[in-house]
């Protein structure tokens, strides 16, 4: 009987078929399913899988698992180990952060972020690319700031912050038509309530030492240019543990919240060291540390009488606060918007 033209043809075809099936699936395939598709024995399936694993690179591997009392196989990738700190799940988290920031960033910036995320997912051999390609989180804004025209300002600030470069800033305060010039050491960009702020320090002419703290509304910067000088100090103080942006030294305040608003307040963290005392009437007393008393007052007023600051403000505490032309934080109640 003459020999076959290629004695290895059937085993080779079987191996290719098994590999393609595993590549096409994002989940495991049972040994029984492969046996039926190949019309062979379970021992033959085992041998084919073993042969494929010998031929695969170190990035890929077929693993054997038991599920519902059945032997199954799944093709996995080790490529995610090539990118320290990144996994499929972390790419999904980055996509969520993208969606949260999307309403406040220029379309061109979001486009570049989308492109980078998809490339990262492809590098990790992510089969569910739809998890990073869309924008499932949306916002119902009553009013928002378009940061598209300020993309160059954001780029200049980011570069200056990274290099600790002194900038010449022209800034138009709220309710003023006059543009003021500042010699400025930018420390960081802060996003709050859909608004971007820049926190840093004013510098005296000819000095590279930190002056008073100064915060700008990013969209009110009319012009910014690096001066070519560099500072060596930390240009921002991390006050993220307190209520509000950094406008003055930390103060402790107590707020009584009525029962109708108590659940809303209980569900959220307002400062890292907050405490909540339950009251007999169903309300609570919230104790927080704030670095922006005006912002705290505006937040309390936004409850329409359901909340009240019960720790009196102190004139002594207010003394020495920064009185520059930096904007006050955006308040929940428009009656307190001011510079």
N, C-alpha and C positions, 0 to 999 in steps of 0.2 A: 504493500500500500504506500503510495507516494506521500512524502512529508508535506505538511502544510507550508504554504509560502512563508508564513510567519507564525511560529509555534507560540509566541508570547502575545499574539494579537488579542485574544479574549481577556487574559488577566490585565493587560494594559488598558483595554477599554473599560473593564470593570473598575479599575483604580481611578481612571479619569471621571467616570460617572459618579463614584462615591465622593470624590473631591469636589466636583461641581455641585452636587446636592448639598454638601456641608457648607460650601461657600455661599450658596443662595439662601440658606436658612440662618436666621439670627438666634435660633433655639436648637435644642438637641434633637437628634433623630434616633429612633430605636433600632437596635440590631435586627429585630424581626422585620421592620419595614425595609431595611436595606437587603436583607436576605430574600424577601419576596420580590423586590424590584430586580435584583440580580439573578434570581432563580438559581440560588446556590445554597450551600450549607452555612450554618453559623460559624463554623471553623474557618471557612473561606473568607467570610466577612472580617473575622479577626485578623487573618493573615493579610488581607488587603489594607486594612487600617494600619497595621504594623509597617507594611512596606511604604505606605504614603508618609508616615511619620519619619521614616529613615530618609526620605527624599526631601522633606520640607526644610526650609531654613530655620534658624533659631527663633525667628519672629513668630512662627506659626506652629501650632500643635493641635492634634486631635486628642481630646481627653475622653476617658470612659467614665460614665457616671451611672448610678442606679436610680431610677425614678419610677415610682409605682410598680416596684418589683420587676422592672424591665431594665436590661442593659441598654444604655444609650451612648451615642457619640456626639461630640460637639467640637467644632473648629473654633479655637480661640487665638487671639493675637496678643503677643507680648510687646507690641510696638509702643504701647503707652508708657512702658518703662523707659523708653528713649527720651521722654520729656518729663524730667523730675517734677513731681508735684501735680501732674495733670492726669486725670482719668476721664472716662466718659461722663461720669456724674458731675465732675467739677466743670466740664465744658457746659453742661446744662445749667449749672449755677451761674456761670459767666453769661450765658444767654439770657437768664432771668435778670441779671444786673443790667444788661443791655436794654431790655424791655422797659425797666424802671426808669432808665435815663433817657430813653428815646424821645419823650415829649419835650425835653429841654435842650436837646443838642441839634446842631445843624444837620440837614439830610446828608451832606457829603461825609460828615464824621460818622454818622450811623452806617452809611454805606461801607466805609472802610472797616468798621468794627464787624459788620456782617461778613465781609469777605475774609477777614482774619479768622473768625470763629469757624466758618465753613472749611477753610483750609486746615485748621487745627483738627476739626472733626474727621476730615478725610485722612489726615496723617495718622490719626488714631484708629483708622478703619472703622469709624462709626457707621453702622448700618442704618440708624434712624436719624438721617440728616434733618428731617423735618423739625426735630427738637431744637435746632439752632438756626433754622432758616427763616422762621416766622417771627411775629411779634404778638404773642398771645395776651400780653398784659396791656390794657388800654386805660386811659384816664378820661374822666368827664370833667374837663376844666371849665370854669365859668369865665376865666380870664387867665392868659398866660403871656409870658415874655418870649418873643422870638429871638433866640440867640444866634440865628444864622448870620446876621450882619456883624456879630461880635466874635466870629470864629478866629480871626487874626489876633484879636486881643487875648483870647484864651490861649492860643498857641504861644504868643510872646510871654505871657505870664507863666505858663508851664515851664518854658525854657529858662526864664529868669529865676524861678523858684528852685529848679534843679541845680542851677549854676551859682545861686546866691548872688545874683547880679542886681545892682542898684538900678532903679528905673526912674525916668522922668515921666510923671503921670499928670495928665490934664483931666480934671474931674468936675462934673457939674452936679452939685448937691440938689437934693429934692427941694422943690419950691423956690429954687434960685435960678436965675438966668446967667449969672456970672460963672465962668469957668475958672477954677483955681488950679494952680500948679503945685505939685508936691514932689519932693525928693523922697523916694519910697523904697523900702526893703520888703518885697512881697514874701509872705510865709506860706500861705496855702489858699486854695479855693475851696469854699464851703458851699454846699447846696442845702437849702432849707426852704420848705414850702414852695418848691418850684422856682426859687430865686437863687442865683449865684452871688456869693459875696467873696471879697478878697480880704484876707486878714494879714496884717503886717505891721511895720513900724515906720513912722515918719523919721527922716534923718535931717539933722541940721546941716546947713550949707558947709561943705568941706569936711564933714564928719562921717565916719563909718561906724559910729557907735549907735546902739539903739536909742531912739527917742521915745515919744509916747506911742502907745498902740493906736493903730488906725485901721478902720474897716471901711471898705468901699462896696457899693452896689456895682457889680461888674458891668452891667449894661449902661451905667452912667459915666463910665470912663470914655472920654471922647478921643483920647490919644495916649499912647504909651510907647516909650522907646528906651532900650537899654542905654545906660550912660557909659558903659565900659569900666565901671568901678565894681568892686566885689566886697561883700561884707562877710564876716566870719561867725556871726552869732545866729542862734535859732530865732527866726523872725515870727514865730507864732507860739502861743501857749495853748496846750491841749485842754480845752474846757468842755470837752464833749461829755464828760460825766455829769455836768450841771445842766439846768434848764436854760436854754437859750444860748445865743452867741456870747462871746466874751466882750462885755461892755464896761464892767466894773468888777471889783473884788467879790468873791462869793458871799452870798447872804442866805440865811436860813429863813424860810417862809412857811407858814401853815395856811392851808386853804380848806374851808368847809365846803363840801360838795353835797347837794341835796340828793335824796334817794333816786329821783328820776334821772340823774346824770351819773350816779355812783358807779354803775356797771361799766360805762364808757371809760371812766378814769381808772378803775381797778384793772381793766384789761391791758393797760399800757404802762410803759416805763417812762417817767418824766425826768428823773435824775437817778444816777446810779445809787445814791444813798437814800432814796425815798423811803418813807414809812407810811403805812396806812392804818388808821385807827377806826374801827367800826363804831357806829353810833346807834343808839337805841331807836332812832327814827328811820333807820335804813340808810342814812347817809354815811359819809366818811369824813375824816380829817386827813388830808394829804400833806405831808411835810416834805419839802424839797429844798435843794440848794440851787440858787439861781445866780447867774452872772448877768442877767438882763431883767431888771425889775419892770421896766416898761413893757417888755414882751410878756412877762408873767401877768401883769395887770390886763393887757389886751386879751390874753387867753381866758382869764377869769371872766371878763366882761362878755366874751363871746357866748357864754352859757346863758345869758339873758336872765340873770337873777338866781340861777340855780347854784352858783358858786360865789364864794366871798373870801377874800384874804382876811384872816383873823389875827395874823401877826402884824402889828402896825409898822408902817415904813418908818425908817429912822433918818432924820435929816443929817445926822452925823455920818451915817453910813454912806449917804449920797455925796458927801464932800470928797473932793479929790477925784471924782469920776472924770473920764475923758470928755472934754467939751469941744473937740474938734468938729469939723464939718462932715465926719463920717455919718452915714445914714443910720437911723434907728432901725431895728429889725421890723420887717413887715408884720403888722399886727393882724389879728383876726377881726378886729373891729376897725373900720376905716376912720373912726373919729380920732384915733390915736396915732395915725400915720404922720410922722414929722421927722425933721432932721434935728 
